[in-house]
Amino acid sequence: MDIVSEYMCDRTTGTRHAILIDPADQTPEVAANRALAAAHAGSSMILVGGSSDTDTENVHATIVAIKEALELVSWAASQDSDAVGGAREIPVVLFPQGAAALSPAADGVTFMMLMNSLDQRFLIGEQVKGAPFVKKAGIEPVSMGYLICEPGGKAGQVGKADLIGPLQTERVAAYAMAAQFLGFRLFYLEAGSGAEYPVNPDLIKTARESCDLPIIVGGGIRDSHAARAASEAGADWIITGNITEEYDDASKLQAVLTDLISGIA
């Protein structure tokens, strides 16, 4: 049974939030603390990856640390009948920049195609390289069409993306339809890590009207207002990354994420 796929593709639960942890920007211990803060704040998934500086070693160490921390807190809460809340059992999923950033400890992997890349490497090359590892390790793949919109950031540069402009609704509609026809399970609209502004809600709305796939939106979402705008436009998942790295104090991070998640419609 494709447990992670069914979880990520479930559209009956309303818009959900996930954080993206970049192993190149923090130690496994710090990543684990931030993941716990996100879980307590109401995040529904932990994504690990996303940087051109990630590799198998730091990705694996980060995933192991996060899963151990989540499992420990979940177990402790189960032993305390008076416990309120706690870190729920949520999946830890790879969001790899390529075949060299995988780990057998992950619950699943977003097996993605950067659909508007001008480089064959990101259309099919990295996928071919990584497929044997995913198969051998038994990691559950969740196929995903990945589309980078302006401003694009480093993801757009590294991925050599032909960026989608904020008013190019017809392009987004065509890509969304193609993603569904190709059999992808998810469709991701990305503004880029640390983007100055998020994906235009009109693009999200167009994608929602053009396909039946769960829509993930990330990049530039830094507060509850941006989160609500994406949710109201039709996002099923909202991803935040850079904001997570701004807080070394886990309690402050939890408060910020709680506020952001509360804005999701």
Long-range contacts (C-beta under 8 A, 24 or more apart in sequence): 2-140, 2-142, 3-107, 3-140, 4-91, 4-93, 4-107, 4-108, 4-140, 4-142, 5-108, 5-140, 5-142, 5-185, 7-45, 7-91, 8-45, 8-91, 8-93, 8-108, 8-142, 8-185, 8-186, 8-214, 8-237, 9-142, 9-185, 9-186, 9-213, 9-214, 10-214, 11-214, 11-236, 14-264, 14-265, 15-230, 15-231, 15-235, 15-236, 15-237, 15-238, 15-264, 15-265, 16-44, 16-45, 16-236, 16-237, 16-238, 16-264, 17-42, 17-43, 17-44, 17-227, 17-237, 17-238, 17-239, 17-240, 17-257, 17-260, 17-261, 17-264, 18-43, 18-44, 18-45, 18-46, 18-47, 18-237, 18-238, 18-239, 18-240, 19-43, 19-46, 19-47, 19-239, 19-240, 19-241, 19-244, 19-257, 20-47, 20-48, 20-49, 20-50, 20-95, 20-193, 20-218, 20-239, 20-240, 20-241, 20-244, 21-46, 21-47, 21-48, 21-62, 21-66, 21-241, 21-244, 22-49, 22-50, 22-51, 22-54, 22-193, 22-241, 22-245, 23-48, 23-49, 23-51, 23-54, 23-58, 23-59, 23-61, 23-62, 24-51, 24-53, 24-54, 24-58, 25-51, 25-245, 26-62, 26-245, 28-58, 28-61, 28-62, 28-64, 28-65, 28-66, 29-65, 30-248, 31-62, 31-65, 31-66, 32-62, 32-65, 32-66, 32-68, 32-69, 33-69, 33-250, 34-244, 34-245, 34-247, 34-250, 34-253, 35-66, 35-69, 35-70, 35-92, 36-69, 36-70, 36-73, 36-87, 36-250, 37-247, 37-250, 37-251, 37-253, 37-254, 37-257, 38-244, 38-253, 38-254, 38-257, 39-70, 39-73, 39-87, 39-88, 39-90, 40-85, 40-86, 40-87, 40-254, 41-253, 41-254, 41-255, 41-257, 41-258, 41-261, 42-257, 42-258, 42-261, 43-90, 43-257, 43-261, 44-90, 45-90, 45-91, 45-92, 45-93, 45-237, 46-70, 46-90, 46-91, 46-92, 46-93, 47-93, 47-94, 47-95, 47-110, 47-239, 48-92, 48-93, 48-94, 48-95, 48-103, 48-106, 49-94, 49-95, 49-96, 49-97, 49-101, 50-95, 50-97, 50-155, 50-193, 50-241, 51-97, 51-193, 52-97, 52-154, 52-158, 54-96, 54-97, 54-100, 54-101, 55-100, 55-101, 56-100, 56-101, 56-102, 56-103, 59-94, 59-96, 59-101, 59-102, 59-103, 60-103, 60-104, 60-105, 63-92, 63-94, 63-103, 63-105, 63-106, 64-103, 64-105, 66-92, 67-92, 67-105, 93-142, 94-139, 96-126, 96-130, 97-158, 98-126, 98-129, 98-130, 99-126, 99-127, 99-129, 99-130, 99-133, 102-130, 102-133, 102-134, 102-137, 102-139, 103-137, 104-137, 104-138, 104-139, 106-139, 107-139, 107-140, 108-139, 108-140, 108-141, 108-142, 109-134, 109-139, 109-140, 109-141, 109-142, 110-142, 110-144, 110-146, 110-186, 110-188, 111-141, 111-142, 111-143, 111-144, 112-143, 112-144, 112-145, 112-146, 112-188, 113-144, 113-145, 113-146, 113-184, 114-146, 114-147, 114-148, 114-159, 114-161, 115-145, 115-146, 115-147, 115-175, 115-178, 115-179, 116-147, 116-148, 116-161, 116-162, 116-163, 116-164, 116-175, 117-159, 117-160, 117-161, 117-162, 118-160, 118-161, 118-162, 119-159, 119-160, 122-159, 122-160, 142-185, 142-186, 143-183, 143-184, 143-185, 143-186, 144-184, 144-185, 144-186, 144-187, 144-188, 144-216, 145-175, 145-176, 145-178, 145-179, 145-182, 145-184, 145-186, 145-187, 145-188, 145-213, 146-188, 146-190, 147-172, 147-175, 147-187, 147-188, 147-189, 147-190, 148-190, 148-191, 148-192, 149-189, 149-190, 149-191, 149-199, 149-200, 149-203, 149-219, 150-191, 151-191, 151-192, 151-195, 151-196, 151-197, 151-220, 152-191, 152-192, 152-195, 153-191, 153-192, 153-193, 153-194, 153-195, 153-219, 154-192, 154-193, 154-194, 155-190, 155-192, 155-193, 155-219, 156-192, 164-203, 166-199, 166-200, 166-202, 166-203, 167-200, 167-202, 168-203, 169-202, 169-203, 169-206, 172-203, 172-206, 172-207, 172-210, 173-206, 173-207, 173-209, 173-210, 174-210, 175-207, 176-206, 176-207, 176-210, 176-211, 176-213, 177-210, 177-211, 179-211, 179-213, 180-211, 180-212, 180-213, 184-213, 185-213, 185-214, 186-213, 186-214, 186-215, 186-216, 187-211, 187-213, 187-214, 187-215, 187-216, 188-215, 188-216, 188-217, 188-218, 189-215, 189-216, 189-217, 189-218, 190-217, 190-218, 190-219, 191-218, 191-219, 191-220, 192-219, 192-220, 193-219, 193-241, 193-242, 194-219, 194-220, 194-241, 194-242, 195-219, 195-220, 196-220, 198-226, 198-229, 198-230, 199-230, 201-229, 201-230, 201-232, 201-233, 202-233, 204-230, 204-233, 204-234, 204-235, 205-233, 205-234, 207-234, 208-233, 208-234, 208-235, 209-234, 221-260, 222-260, 223-259, 223-260, 223-263, 224-259, 224-260, 224-261, 224-262, 224-263, 224-264, 225-263, 227-260, 227-261, 227-263, 227-264, 228-263, 228-264, 228-265, 231-263, 231-264, 231-265, 232-265, 238-264
